[in-house]
Each structure stands twice: as structure tokens, then as C-alpha cells.
Amino acid sequence: MADRFRLNYLKSTGLEESDFAESFTSRDDVRMTGPTSPPPEYNVPETFSSEVILKQAKADLKNPDAKVRIFAIRYYLEKSYPSIPMSLLHEILSDQNPDVRAEALRSLIKFRSPIVSPLLKKYLKDSDPKVRITALRGMFQYQEKIDLNILLQFLSDESPWVRRKVATLLGWTPIEGALPILMEISRDQDSMVRRAALFSLATLYPDESEDRLMEAMTDSDPGLRKWAKMTLEKIVARPLKRRTASLRNRV
């Protein structure tokens, strides 16, 4: 289901083409924009011992250039974990630069360590939307039982990017109780958030989404109106036998 949703999502016309300039082509799915190659002065001592690597990492994490600190996480700490001292780990996650905090969270998520879950909950409340999105993605990647109350708090998040990401993640990793949340998000004030929620609804709950899609055909956003009409036509065009069975299940 998740793979089919991802394929349909990427093929949809103009849907979430840019999310903080993130790329949705990798399995990581939400890689934040960052430097693609180390700064010229940055050297990665691949043959050094873990102690030397950690010592260099500590030095680079104090560098005033955020790009250097990000590469310290990417190239040093990912090699040294789980031997990273907790004091250093918390220092990294408390960095003033949100891109550094987000990179640190992404690196930790890869290891699926038991210490990560409480950290994710903490950084769901970060002041920067990029960090909140990273924490949200981590929660879904861990596929633990997600408290719906946590998701409900994001319905009023100040960032439309965060609200849209909630709608998208619910479609990629469906969870019990997602239907009413998606219904609520589908009436968001931001048209791209509404569209993301409607896409998840139409994919996961095609029958339940018909009424909302009909409403969306009169949406204030012309692109959303066109998309809702095309999506509804596809649902209605499903084989009669399947639609009859769905109607029986709803009775």
C-alpha cells in the first residue's frame, strides 16, 4: 500500500513538487536541502581510528560554519555511533542552526536506537518547521503506535509545510484513526495542504472521500478544482462490481 501510494503521489500533477526543496525520489523521502559536497577545507580521515575521528568531530562541531557542522554529523558521527557520548549528542541536537538539528535527527533515525523515540517527541515541538518535519518522519519510519493526539496538535501548526507533511505521511503509512484527521486537514486554509490531504483520502479511502472531492470541485483554488474533478471521475469509473461491493460494506 505504501509503495503504491508513493508511486501515485509522485506521478500526481504538481502535488508537493517542492517541500523545503526536499527530494522525494530517495527512500529517505524527506531529505532537507543541504550542501552536497564538503567545503574545500573539510577533510574526512576515513582511515583514522574512532578516537581520532571523534576528536575531529568535536572540533568541527564547534566550527562557526554550519556546513562544516553538518558534514561532521554526516561523515564522522554516523561512523562512530553508538559510541558517541550522550553529552556530545545532546550538544549537537541543541545547535542554534535548525539545519544542523535536523541533520542530527536524521542521522539518529537511521540507527533505530531506543534512545531516539523520546528525542523525536521532544523535537516535534522544535521552533523550526524543518526540524518538526524531520521528527514527524522519524515517528512514521519507526512504525511504532502513533498517538493520534500528537498528530492532532499539528492540525493548527503555524507552518503549512508541517501540516502538509502530516497529510502526506498519513497516506504513505496509514494508521488506524487516520480518516477523521485527513478529513479535517482536507479543509485546511492552505490549498496545497488541502490537496495533499485529499490525495491521501482518495488513495486510502476512495469511497469515503467522494463527498469531499465533490466539495473540492468548487474550491477557491482552480488547480485543486481540476484535480478533484479528475480524481472523482477515476473513482466513479471503477468497475461496477467493485463499487457495488463497497456500497454494501457501507450499509
Buried (B, 14 or more C-beta within 10 A) or exposed (E): EEEEBBEBBEEBEEBBEEBBEBEBEEEBBBBBEBBEEBEEEBEBEEEBEEEEBBEBBBEBBEBEBBBBBBBBBBBBBBBBBEEBEEEBBEBBBEBEBBBBBBBBBBBBBEEEEEEBBEBBBEBBEBEBBBBBBBBBBBBBBBEEEBEBEBBBEBBEBEBBBBBBBBBBBBBBBBBEEBBEBBBEBBBBEBBBBBBBBBBBBBBBBBBBBBEBBEEBBEBEBEBBBEBBBEBBEEBEEEEEEEBEEBEEEEE
